[in-house]
Amino acid sequence: GIAVDFMLEVVAVPWTSCQKWLPYPVKQEGGHVLYDRGYEDAALVGGTVVALFVLRALIRPLVFVPIGRLMGVKRKDDEKFAEQFWAFMYYLLAWLTGLNIAMKSDYWFNTAHFWIGYPHNLLEPEEKLYYLIQLAFWISMVFVTLAEARRKDFVAMMMHHFITIFLVGSSYVMYLTRIGTAVLVVQDFSDIIL
C-alpha cells in the first residue's frame, strides 16, 4: 500500500550521490550506468567495516542507552538494550532496503529470472552498494564479537559470522547477487523479530 511504498522510499539512500565513488562503472546505451565487480570493492568494504564499527561504538551509548532509559530500562541492562536496539535498527534498514531492491527487480515473484541472462555481472548502483554493505556488516560483526566479553555462544557466533561472510562474498564474486538478495531479505526480516 501507500504506507509501505512511502517507508521504502524514505529508507532508500540517495543512490545518485553514491554513484560518484562506486568502483567499476560501465556506461550503457542511453547514459545509464551499471557497475561491475573488482578488487577495489574490497577497499569499499574495508572502509564500511570501519565506519560501521565506529558508528556502532558511538551510537549505542549516545543514542540507544538514553532511549532505553526513557523506556524504563535499568542501568544494569543498558548494554544489552543498546546492542539489541542496534541490531534491530540495522536489520530493519537492511530489510527495507533489500526489499525495495527486490520489489523493483524482474525476479520479484519470478525466480526464473535468477537464472535468465546469467551471469548477471553488472549491477544497479543500489544493488552493488547494498550487497557490499551487507558483506561489511558481517565482517564488522566478527570484530564486535572479538572485542566484547566472551559469551557462551562465542564459537557458534563466530562460525555463523564466517559462514555468512563466505556465502555473501562468494555469491557476490560468482554473480549470484539476485539469489543472495532474496536470501538476505528473508534472513533480515527474521533477524528483526529475533
C-alpha positions in Angstrom: 0.0 0.0 0.0 0.9 3.6 0.1 2.4 3.4 3.6 4.8 0.6 2.6 5.8 2.5 -0.6 6.5 5.6 1.5 8.6 3.7 4.0 10.6 2.0 1.2 11.3 5.4 -0.4 12.3 7.0 2.9 14.8 4.2 3.6 16.2 4.3 0.0 19.6 6.1 0.1 20.1 8.9 -2.5 21.9 6.4 -4.8 22.8 9.1 -7.4 25.3 10.6 -5.0 26.8 7.2 -4.3 27.5 6.6 -7.9 30.3 9.1 -7.9 32.5 6.9 -5.8 31.4 3.3 -6.6 34.1 1.5 -8.4 33.8 -0.1 -11.9 31.1 1.9 -13.6 30.0 0.7 -17.0 28.1 3.2 -19.1 25.2 1.7 -21.0 23.4 3.0 -24.1 21.3 6.0 -23.1 23.7 7.1 -20.4 22.5 4.6 -17.7 25.4 3.4 -15.6 25.7 -0.1 -14.2 28.5 -1.4 -12.0 30.8 -4.4 -12.4 32.8 -6.1 -9.6 36.6 -5.9 -8.9 39.4 -5.7 -6.4 38.6 -2.1 -5.5 35.3 -3.3 -4.0 37.5 -4.7 -1.1 38.5 -1.1 -0.2 34.9 0.0 -0.1 34.0 -3.0 2.1 37.0 -2.3 4.4 36.1 1.3 4.8 32.5 0.4 5.5 33.6 -2.2 8.2 35.5 0.6 10.0 32.6 3.0 9.6 30.1 0.5 11.0 32.3 -0.4 13.9 32.8 3.3 14.8 29.1 4.2 14.2 28.1 1.3 16.5 30.5 2.4 19.2 29.2 6.0 19.1 25.5 5.5 18.6 25.0 2.9 21.3 26.0 4.9 24.4 25.0 8.3 22.9 21.6 7.4 21.4 20.4 3.9 22.3 21.2 4.0 26.1 19.3 7.3 26.6 16.3 5.8 24.6 16.5 2.8 26.9 16.4 5.0 29.9 13.3 6.8 28.6 11.7 3.5 28.1 12.5 2.4 31.7 15.4 0.1 31.1 17.5 -0.4 34.2 21.1 0.7 34.3 22.4 -2.9 34.5 20.6 -3.7 31.2 21.9 -0.7 29.3 24.5 -2.7 27.3 22.1 -5.4 26.3 19.3 -3.0 25.3 21.8 -0.9 23.3 23.1 -4.0 21.5 19.6 -5.3 20.7 18.4 -1.8 19.5 21.5 -1.5 17.2 20.7 -5.0 15.7 17.0 -4.1 15.4 17.8 -0.8 13.6 20.4 -2.4 11.2 18.2 -5.3 10.3 15.1 -3.1 9.8 17.0 -0.8 7.5 18.7 -3.7 5.7 15.5 -5.5 5.2 13.6 -2.4 3.9 16.5 -1.6 1.5 16.8 -5.2 0.2 13.0 -5.4 -0.1 13.0 -2.1 -2.1 15.7 -3.5 -4.5 13.9 -6.9 -4.8 10.5 -5.3 -5.5 11.9 -3.2 -8.3 13.6 -6.2 -9.9 12.5 -8.6 -12.6 12.9 -11.6 -10.3 10.3 -10.3 -7.8 7.9 -13.3 -7.6 9.5 -14.7 -10.7 12.5 -16.7 -9.6 13.2 -17.9 -13.2 14.9 -14.5 -13.5 17.5 -15.6 -11.0 19.0 -17.5 -14.0 17.7 -15.8 -17.1 20.6 -13.9 -18.6 23.1 -15.4 -16.1 25.8 -14.4 -15.3 24.5 -11.0 -14.1 27.9 -9.3 -14.0 26.5 -5.8 -14.0 24.6 -4.3 -11.1 22.5 -1.3 -10.5 24.3 1.1 -8.1 21.9 0.4 -5.2 22.3 -3.4 -5.6 26.0 -3.2 -5.5 26.1 -0.8 -2.5 23.5 -2.9 -0.7 25.4 -6.1 -1.2 28.8 -4.6 -0.2 27.3 -3.0 2.9 25.8 -6.4 3.9 29.2 -8.0 3.5 30.8 -5.2 5.5 28.3 -5.6 8.3 29.0 -9.3 8.7 32.8 -8.7 8.7 32.3 -6.0 11.3 30.3 -8.4 13.5 33.5 -10.6 13.7 35.4 -7.7 15.2 32.4 -6.8 17.5 32.3 -10.4 18.7 36.1 -10.5 19.3 36.0 -7.1 21.1 33.2 -7.9 23.5 33.3 -10.1 26.6 33.2 -13.7 25.5 29.8 -15.3 25.8 28.8 -18.9 26.0 27.9 -18.9 22.3 31.1 -17.4 21.1 32.2 -20.3 18.9 28.7 -20.6 17.4 28.5 -16.9 16.7 32.0 -16.8 15.1 31.1 -19.8 12.9 27.8 -18.1 11.9 29.6 -14.9 11.0 32.3 -16.6 8.9 29.8 -18.8 7.1 27.7 -15.7 6.3 30.7 -13.8 5.1 31.7 -16.7 2.9 28.1 -17.0 1.5 27.7 -13.3 0.8 31.2 -12.8 -0.5 31.2 -15.9 -2.8 27.7 -15.1 -4.2 28.9 -11.6 -5.0 32.0 -12.9 -6.8 30.1 -15.7 -8.6 27.4 -13.2 -9.9 24.6 -14.7 -7.7 23.5 -11.5 -6.1 19.9 -11.9 -7.2 19.6 -15.1 -5.2 21.7 -13.6 -2.5 19.5 -10.5 -2.2 16.4 -12.7 -1.9 18.0 -14.8 0.8 19.2 -11.7 2.7 15.8 -10.1 2.6 14.2 -13.2 4.2 17.0 -13.5 6.7 17.0 -9.8 7.7 13.2 -10.0 8.3 13.6 -12.9 10.7 16.5 -11.1 12.4 14.2 -8.1 13.1 12.0 -10.4 15.1 14.8 -12.0 16.9 
